[in-house]
Amino acid sequence: MAISCRVWRLLLALCTLGSVGMESVNAQFFNNFYTTKGCDSAEAIVTQAVTEAFNQDPSVAPALIRMLFHDCFVEGCDGSLLLDPTPQNPNVEKLALPNLSVRGYEVIDAAKMQLEKTCPRTVSCADIVALAARDAVLLTGGQHFDMPTGRLDGMVSTADNANNNLVSTRSSATELTRKFLEQGLGQDDMITLSGAHTVGKTTCGQITSRLYNFPGTTNGVDPTLDFDYALHLQQLCPQNGNPNDPVPLDPVSPNTFDNMYYTNGVTGRVLFPSDNVLFADHQTQFASNLNSQNGQFWQMKFANALVRMASNKVKLGVPNRNGEIRKNCRFTNAATGSSTNN
Ligand code: HEM
């Protein structure tokens, strides 16, 4: 059936509208955005703060990578995770259970303090978090990549939102995929981003249920865990030991951003059940195995997936009721009596 001239015109108009919409979004969110805002040194200042912190304590790098994930999954990447509790808003995101072990806030504060001296009220806290995670990947041996900027800082931060959107270590592959889909990310993004567990640490309390009294077993050990690795973990985390004792997520190269997570996963040496399912479930095991075989390929996919995650539901444009450039990353401008607009 021939499409009438009027329908063609309508389609053309819709396409034009769509591309105008995209352009106006992209016009506010691109690589080196701050050079167009008169703050050429914005990214260098963040890099310096992250590098100084890393030189003092290399464990801040994984913490900063995780911080971006936890910020982006709740209200989009808008620095909502950074907000401290106030009498008006006591139950903020950072107090939600999965966020209690998020670290590195002082690195974001240090970068912001320097940025406020150099380019006052120009660089958002949300962008600092995104740039800091990007820098942390490079500092631990991952690849360099561009991170678009132009995000505004959000005003909303609730522990409930964090509890609803962040992912549990007990999730199945289907559940993990669904949670990432809700954030506009695909299953392969989920598999790729989970490779961040190639750096950093957890605590004994998070894993003892896999090491002792595991239901349905005679030796008490989760049978999906490599047995020699389980014995090693039992030494690190004795039964009735300190639940806060640290355990590296990657037993082979805990401080290096490489694809060892996947090599470990293939042999049952990953710590969380949510890691293990990626190698056990037929939906995800092929892609996980592929990442174990090609580190370069995974590094490239990781950079792309992290940028995709960090571009999710971002607040853009001129400061408004939904987004601002905070003066202090720990408080909204209203809470510190500063104006929302620059
Ligand atoms: C897929 C679902 C995920 C679950 C269930 C999960 C869960 C966890 C848990 C429970 C910890 C240990 C926290 C602690 O004990 O202090 C952790 C650590 C970590 N996670 Fe994830 N995570 C997931 C995905 C991700 C993603 C997508 C990233 C980043 C792109 C990420 C980056 C990290 C890093 C770097 C650490 C180490 C943090 C540190 O050393 O402080 N995780 N994760």
Boltz pocket constraint, residues with backbone or C-beta under 6 A from the ligand:
constraints:
  - pocket:
      binder: B
      contacts: [[A, 59], [A, 61], [A, 62], [A, 63], [A, 65], [A, 66], [A, 69], [A, 101], [A, 102], [A, 103], [A, 167], [A, 168], [A, 169], [A, 170], [A, 176], [A, 190], [A, 193], [A, 194], [A, 196], [A, 197], [A, 199], [A, 200], [A, 201], [A, 202], [A, 203], [A, 206], [A, 249], [A, 272], [A, 274]]
      max_distance: 6.0
